[in-house]
């Protein structure tokens, strides 16, 4: 196990360098283990090849020694994490260069530093969005840009942990793992392929043929993964990969593997950190396989337990209307869950009818007084277009979250003056077909109210002047600068850049 001094920041030092000095306080041993989410007795090694409880078949979760973590005070944790963020990529040490591994004590403390596989994930921008807020009927809106990451999605946060753990398993030779595998709607496969390539670990990805964007398909191909395009949907791919990974030599990398949650949980902690350790009133995020919302809740709950934050936000899970099993269960008070056959939503990464992490997500929503809402294809496309017009470049899944945010504000669930953070889970550049289809008016069930097709003109200056005069008149682009205020004045925000 890694060791740290209770009041000193101790990183594993590179060869030839001294460690940071230890204090006179006792050295605290940190550890984490697997445990059944349903409460079955038994602990399991996080470096073992195990995904479900042997007793009941339920999902496992990584449990940390909270007493050991509590040896450091809340102010010490805040100071430590803030200091690592400021150092960032300029440090010679491997841990702070990553938003995930800057919080390694809360992630996977038994991992040896030489086995960390990082591609600079985390520390993504948290942007105030006052123009978009006004369009959606909000007073205080922020967008967490998780797509500004190595492979263009939040999946990097979890994959750095999983692949690092596999690297340690293979280095120690204590189990038969020879490759990693996942089923994917696009983003998971891209992240797994990239991190596995960085570690030199063979990767296998199962994709639903013809159901993901070209940009998502090419990423694992480029990173030399073995790509299997199956004539089924994501749920069909998931069934097959679970069967294949019964062979312990192929390690399952989907979100039923709880190691990924440990990386993804850092996003909530990072949001609070970027807001000066203040917690927003709401966090809204797209919901598909439901690993992300359970991860978000897990990180925030740990921060609250250790006193690093003083309250919990409310959570809103946003589902596409064509793939909405969580929403339907929510309508019954979570008394009944039935898988659905997911329809052809533009939000392809959440086109999932039988989510693996349903139980964890329900627990998270109950703990955080959460809600579930859905968005139609028209609503998600319109919300994404609104975001684009405010300077973002939103993926369709972020469109789902923004559309749901607007619905909740209209109904008064999100109250005036409340601070809302929407998690943008992927970069819009991965969904060029969605953008092109919208502006060509070619998306099914979508009225493209904000289409902005190019205007074709002859190469004539006078024709151009006429068009520009008409456009300026229509758009009303004349701004009275005397009435403009800074973003800071409008929002009164405090933002700690990391």
VEXMAR-223652 format. One record per residue (C-alpha): x, y, z. Coordinates in steps of 0.1 Angstrom, whole numbers, plus 5000, padded with zeros to 4 digits. Layout:
# residues N
XYZ ...
//
This chain:
# residues 498
500050005000 501150364994 501850575024 501350945031 502051165060 498851295076 499851655072 502351645043 502051595006 504151284998 504451184962 506450884950 509651064939 511450994906 514650794907 517450994922 515251244940 514251264977 510651234988 508851525003 509751545041 507451355064 505951515094 506151375130 502551265128 501950885123 502150745087 498650645076 498150335055 495550375028 493650085013 490650014991 488749694983 485749564965 482449504984 478949414973 476649714968 473749504983 475649465015 476749095013 479649015036 483148985021 485949195007 487749134974 491049254961 490749534936 493449364915 491549044912 489548954881 486048994896 483049214885 480049084905 479348964940 479948584942 477148554967 474248744950 475448844916 475049214924 477549484913 480649554933 481949894944 485350014956 485250094992 487950315008 489150315044 487350635055 488950635089 492350645074 491350925050 489851115079 493351135095 493851435072 491551725080 489051875055 491152195051 494351985046 492551785018 491452105001 494852255004 496551944990 494251914960 494452284953 498152274954 498451984931 496052154906 498252464906 501352264900 499652074872 501651954843 504752154853 505651904880 508151624875 505951394895 503451184875 500451214898 499551584897 499651604859 496251434858 493051554873 492351194884 495651104898 495951434916 493451274939 495050934940 494450874977 490750884970 491050674938 493250374940 495850404968 497450064963 498450144927 502250184924 503250504906 505250324879 502050164867 500050484862 498850524826 497850884821 497151084790 496551414809 492851344817 490851574840 491251934849 488752014821 487252364818 484252464839 482752754819 480153014829 477453034802 475353344808 474053374772 472953014772 471453054807 469253334794 468053124765 467252824788 465453034814 468253014841 470053264861 473353094868 474552814844 477952654841 479052384817 481752134827 483552054794 484551684800 484851644762 488051854763 490051544770 492451314753 489851104734 487151364735 484851234763 484551184801 485350814796 489050904799 488550964836 487650604843 489850434818 493050574832 492250394864 491150064849 494150044825 496550144852 495249864874 495549614845 499149734840 499849644876 498149314874 500249214843 503449344859 502849134890 501748824871 499248724898 496348664874 496048554837 495048884821 496348924786 493949174770 491149424778 487749434762 484549644761 481249684744 480650044734 478450304717 481650484708 483250674736 484250384758 485950204730 487950524721 489150564756 490050204762 491850174729 493950494736 494950404771 495650044763 497850154734 499750384757 500250094781 501049834754 498049624764 496049454736 492449584734 489249434719 486149644713 482649534704 480649794685 477049794672 477549804634 476250124617 475050284650 477950504660 479550804643 482450774619 484650984642 483950744671 484550434649 487950554637 489350624671 489850264683 490850164648 493650424648 494850314682 495249954670 492349794689 490849474675 487449614664 484449374661 481449544645 478449324654 474949324638 473149424671 472749714694 474749814724 472849574747 473549294724 477249384723 477249394761 475749044764 478448904742 481349084758 480248954793 480248604779 483648644763 485148784795 484248484815 487648384803 489748554829 492548624805 490348904789 489549174813 486149354811 486449734808 482749834808 481250034837 480149724855 483849714864 483849944894 487450054888 486250294862 483850464887 486850554908 488250774881 484850914869 483951014905 486651284905 484551504882 482251614910 485151684933 486751884905 483652094899 483552194936 487252264935 486852494905 484152684922 486352754952 484952444971 481452574968 478852324957 476252414930 472552364937 472152124908 474351904886 472651774854 474151504832 473151264804 472350914816 472750594796 474450304811 474250494844 477850454855 478550824853 475750944877 476650674903 480350784900 479451154903 477451074935 480250854949 482851124947 480651394961 479551174989 483151104999 484051474998 481051545020 481851265044 485351405048 484151765052 485751885021 482352015009 479652135033 476552015014 475451784985 473851914953 470751774938 471251554907 469251534875 469651244852 468851334816 467651054792 466751054756 463050984751 463950694727 466150524753 464550604787 464450294810 465550504840 462950774833 460250504831 461350354864 461450694880 457750744870 456950444892 459050574922 461650314912 459150034922 459449874888 462249854863 461849714828 464549714801 463449884768 464449844732 466450164726 465450364696 467650534671 468350854691 470951104679 472451074714 474050744704 476250714735 473250684757 471250464734 471050194760 467850004770 469249784798 471649984819 474249794839 474450044868 470750084874 470949984911 473850224918 472050504899 468850464919 470850474952 472550784940 469350964930 467750884964 470751004983 470951324964 467251404962 467551354924 465151364895 464951204861 463651374830 463751294793 464151494761 462751424726 464951424695 463651774686 464251904721 467851774723 468751904689 467352244696 469152264729 472452164713 471952434686 471252694713 474452594730 476352624698 474952974693 476353074727 479852964717 479852604727 479952304703 477652064720 477351694714 473851544712 474151404747 474851744761 471851854742 469751604762 471151744795 470552104784 466952034772 466151864805 467652154824 465352394805 462352174813 463152164850 463552544851 460252594833 458452374858 460152544888 462052234899 465152434893 464352754911 465353114901 468753204913 470052854917 473452754903 473352474878 476252284864 475552074832 478151814825 479051804788 480151444784 481851454749 483251694724 480951804695 483651734670 482951364675 479451414661 479951604628 477151394612 474651524638 475751884632 475551854594 472251674596 470751944617 471852234595 470752054564 467351994580 467851614576 467451484611 464451264617 461751414640 463651744643 462452084633 465752264627 464652614639 468252734641 469452604608 472352814595 473152684560 475752874539 474453134515 475553084479 476353404460 478153504429 481653634433 480353994432 481054254459 477754434455 475854104459 477854034491 477054384504 473354344499 473354004516 475354144546 473054444550 470054214551 471653974574 472754244599 469254384598 467654044605 470153944632 470154274651 473854244657 474254604668 475254594704 475054884728 478454844745 477355084773 474854824785 477254534784 478654404817 481454154823 480653794830 481953844865 479554124872 476653934858 477253614878 479353734907 481353414904 484453294920 486353054898 489652884906 491252794873 492952444873 
//
